[in-house]
Structures are given as C-alpha cells and as structure tokens.
Amino acid sequence: MSLKAQLEAIIYAAENPISLDHLVQLTKSSVMSDGAADENQARSRIRTALEELVAEYATSAHGIEIRQLAGGYRMSTKPEHHDVVKDFAKSLKPPIRLSLPALETLAVIAYKQPVTVPEISEIRGVDSSGVIATLFDRKLITTAGRKAVIGRPILYKT
C-alpha cells in the first residue's frame, strides 16, 4: 500500500483531526522499510506525501477536501457542496408523525411540566399511559424525577 493511500485511510477513519506527529508515528515503520535513512527523512517523506494528497483533494474532481485545522488534518465536505449534503442528511431522518392524542399529550406535558401520568390523564379525560410510552420511546419526553407524594409517581418533561 502506498504512503498516500495509508495517510488517506487514516485521515478518513479518524474521528478528530489527526496531527502530523500522530501520522508519522503510525506510518514511520512503513516509510523506514521503504528506504528512509532516519526519522527526519521519514517525517519529510510523510509531510511531502500529505501535501500531495491535500493538493489532489483540492481539485474540482473531488467533493471532499483534506483540511488542516485544530492542529491536525481531517476530511470534510467542500463548501460548494454543503447544500446538497445538507439536503441528503435531512432526507435520512424521517419526519416525526404523531397522532392527535400524542400531540395533545405532548402539549399538556410541555405546558404543565413536570407532570405525572395521572395528572395528564385527568386533564385529557382519558388514560394516557400508552401515549406517554410512545412519546418516551421516541425520545420526545423524558423523566424529571419522582413527585414527593404517596406512590412517588414519575414526573415527565419535554
């Protein structure tokens, strides 16, 4: 595997910007086995390969670029492609569809929070435990502790 391919793979897989020092540490043995005389020569070859890789990705043939930021290198979408990538990301997340009882229950919780299931059921006039379970599963509501009364019912909030 070529040095540029190794650097490309590492930068792609890195969650955070990866420093030149870390790249040298990861690829030094490969560069040394390819004939680098010492660590300084290996570092120089790695820096040169990295600069070539950055230049290759800077051309209009690629939708991503390798940027130097936060003391390291990382792949990111080129600014001219942000709109199409944003539209793509939005298409991945399906819109949340709620039934009328779920919307009503969510409104009660948002208005009265923190609130217990019996309080919600009393306001709505029907049992709301099933709807609350659905809202909780979809992470639209969360628990807010327990009420300091007999039975210590769970409090819900948005």
Buried (B, 14 or more C-beta within 10 A) or exposed (E): EEBBEBBBEBBEEBEEBBBBEBBBEBBBEBBBEEEBEEEEEBBBBBEEBBEEBBEBBEEEEEEEBBBEEEEBBBBEEBEEBEEEEEEEEEEEEEEEEBEEBBEBBBEBBEEBBBBBBBBBBEBBEEEBEEBBEBBBEEEBBBEBEEBEEEEEBBBBBB
